[in-house]
Amino acid sequence: MGRGLLECKVKTAVITGASTGIGAATARRFLKAGYRVINLSRRPLAEERVENLPGDLRLTYRDKSFSKRLCELTQDASALVLIHNACLHYGDTVGDLSDEQLDEVLTLNVRVPNRLNHLLIPCMQPSSSILYVGSTLSEKAVPGAFSYVVSKHALVGMMRATTQDLVGTGIHSACICPGFTDTEMLRRHMGDDPKIRQSITERSAENRLIEPAEIAELLFFAAHSPSLNGAVIQAGLGQKET
Ligand SMILES: NC(=O)c1ccc[n+]([C@@H]2O[C@H](COP(=O)([O-])OP(=O)(O)OC[C@H]3O[C@@H](n4cnc5c(N)ncnc54)[C@H](OP(=O)(O)O)[C@@H]3O)[C@@H](O)[C@H]2O)c1
């Protein structure tokens, strides 16, 4: 099949941060269902039928050639699923968060989704969807994660406003909010201390971390469930509150 034909009339998923973790598992789930997947992250995901548009989204999101290429790849998709997944997570507090760090976090976690929405909504046919990856911290807060909590709450607002603004278009939106999921991000956060890992694992009702594939399954389900339009879906594996 010629490349031109491949770019036409194929269900397509655009996923930010699909090089690893939840994004990579999600890419594999959509590939399994026959989708073409476009990954936007610095590292590639080495899978057939994945088009990697590499780059640091904090920089490329304003880049004209990047935008042009993304639009070319998606303009003829029969249905488009846009998944806002890449994020930055720093440990900071209300008292020490600098303007610069807040800007950096909001750029990747909020401005990039906004820009990608602008670019891709015009290419979206009915049955398309815009999915936001939030967090349990989209609806509550813990100490020491100020900018992350702010940005994850913002995503819920973006999703709700997306839903309202796109009434009648056949495009639906939802926010999937994972709990502790076994990924690079969580491992960085936990460090090498087995006691910290154990204390986090024990927070789940099943005494385990969530597998990235479990969140990928929810994202896949949400993409095919217009009745979830406007939903905030908590996927915290029965997280115990302390
Ligand atoms: N893991 C958890 O416990 C957990 C809990 C709640 C919510 N979440 C949410 O789940 C989502 C995925 O997180 P994860 O746990 O799967 O993390 P992860 O394994 O660290 O993956 C993060 C992804 O984001 C990409 N990324 C980071 N900075 C980027 C940048 N500047 N430009 C482009 N891509 C960038 C990374 O790709 P490159 O490094 O290749 O650029 C990577 O593919 C996030 O929205 C996170 O908030 C995770």
PDBQT file of the ligand as one rigid body, heavy atoms in Angstrom, charges set to zero:
ROOT
HETATM    1  N1  LIG A 301       2.328   6.928  36.836  1.00  0.00    +0.000 N 
HETATM    2  C1  LIG A 301       1.430   7.374  37.703  1.00  0.00    +0.000 C 
HETATM    3  O1  LIG A 301       1.396   6.928  38.868  1.00  0.00    +0.000 OA
HETATM    4  C2  LIG A 301       0.428   8.417  37.286  1.00  0.00    +0.000 A 
HETATM    5  C3  LIG A 301      -0.562   8.770  38.199  1.00  0.00    +0.000 A 
HETATM    6  C4  LIG A 301      -1.502   9.722  37.837  1.00  0.00    +0.000 A 
HETATM    7  C5  LIG A 301      -1.448  10.300  36.574  1.00  0.00    +0.000 A 
HETATM    8  N2  LIG A 301      -0.481   9.946  35.710  1.00  0.00    +0.000 N 
HETATM    9  C6  LIG A 301      -0.458  10.623  34.413  1.00  0.00    +0.000 C 
HETATM   10  O2  LIG A 301      -0.231   9.722  33.355  1.00  0.00    +0.000 OA
HETATM   11  C7  LIG A 301       0.396  10.428  32.281  1.00  0.00    +0.000 C 
HETATM   12  C8  LIG A 301       1.562   9.607  31.779  1.00  0.00    +0.000 C 
HETATM   13  O3  LIG A 301       2.506   9.466  32.820  1.00  0.00    +0.000 OA
HETATM   14  P1  LIG A 301       3.411   8.176  33.013  1.00  0.00    +0.000 P 
HETATM   15  O4  LIG A 301       3.294   7.773  34.422  1.00  0.00    +0.000 OA
HETATM   16  O5  LIG A 301       3.152   7.203  31.925  1.00  0.00    +0.000 OA
HETATM   17  O6  LIG A 301       4.853   8.857  32.858  1.00  0.00    +0.000 OA
HETATM   18  P2  LIG A 301       6.150   8.455  32.060  1.00  0.00    +0.000 P 
HETATM   19  O7  LIG A 301       6.322   6.989  31.957  1.00  0.00    +0.000 OA
HETATM   20  O8  LIG A 301       7.244   9.261  32.689  1.00  0.00    +0.000 OA
HETATM   21  O9  LIG A 301       5.843   9.022  30.595  1.00  0.00    +0.000 OA
HETATM   22  C9  LIG A 301       5.762  10.406  30.361  1.00  0.00    +0.000 C 
HETATM   23  C10 LIG A 301       5.724  10.637  28.870  1.00  0.00    +0.000 C 
HETATM   24  O10 LIG A 301       5.705  12.051  28.662  1.00  0.00    +0.000 OA
HETATM   25  C11 LIG A 301       6.703  12.371  27.703  1.00  0.00    +0.000 C 
HETATM   26  N3  LIG A 301       7.239  13.696  27.924  1.00  0.00    +0.000 N 
HETATM   27  C12 LIG A 301       7.694  14.206  29.099  1.00  0.00    +0.000 A 
HETATM   28  N4  LIG A 301       8.178  15.441  28.891  1.00  0.00    +0.000 NA
HETATM   29  C13 LIG A 301       8.014  15.705  27.553  1.00  0.00    +0.000 A 
HETATM   30  C14 LIG A 301       8.323  16.811  26.736  1.00  0.00    +0.000 A 
HETATM   31  N5  LIG A 301       8.906  17.910  27.231  1.00  0.00    +0.000 N 
HETATM   32  N6  LIG A 301       8.028  16.752  25.412  1.00  0.00    +0.000 NA
HETATM   33  C15 LIG A 301       7.463  15.637  24.904  1.00  0.00    +0.000 A 
HETATM   34  N7  LIG A 301       7.125  14.567  25.633  1.00  0.00    +0.000 NA
HETATM   35  C16 LIG A 301       7.410  14.610  26.942  1.00  0.00    +0.000 A 
HETATM   36  C17 LIG A 301       7.781  11.313  27.900  1.00  0.00    +0.000 C 
HETATM   37  O11 LIG A 301       8.491  11.117  26.686  1.00  0.00    +0.000 OA
HETATM   38  P3  LIG A 301      10.012  11.521  26.426  1.00  0.00    +0.000 P 
HETATM   39  O12 LIG A 301      10.723  11.451  27.740  1.00  0.00    +0.000 OA
HETATM   40  O13 LIG A 301      10.443  10.515  25.415  1.00  0.00    +0.000 OA
HETATM   41  O14 LIG A 301       9.926  12.914  25.881  1.00  0.00    +0.000 OA
HETATM   42  C18 LIG A 301       6.953  10.076  28.190  1.00  0.00    +0.000 C 
HETATM   43  O15 LIG A 301       6.573   9.449  26.978  1.00  0.00    +0.000 OA
HETATM   44  C19 LIG A 301       0.773  11.799  32.823  1.00  0.00    +0.000 C 
HETATM   45  O16 LIG A 301      -0.165  12.752  32.394  1.00  0.00    +0.000 OA
HETATM   46  C20 LIG A 301       0.676  11.623  34.327  1.00  0.00    +0.000 C 
HETATM   47  O17 LIG A 301       0.351  12.812  35.013  1.00  0.00    +0.000 OA
HETATM   48  C21 LIG A 301       0.468   9.012  36.031  1.00  0.00    +0.000 A 
ENDROOT
TORSDOF 0
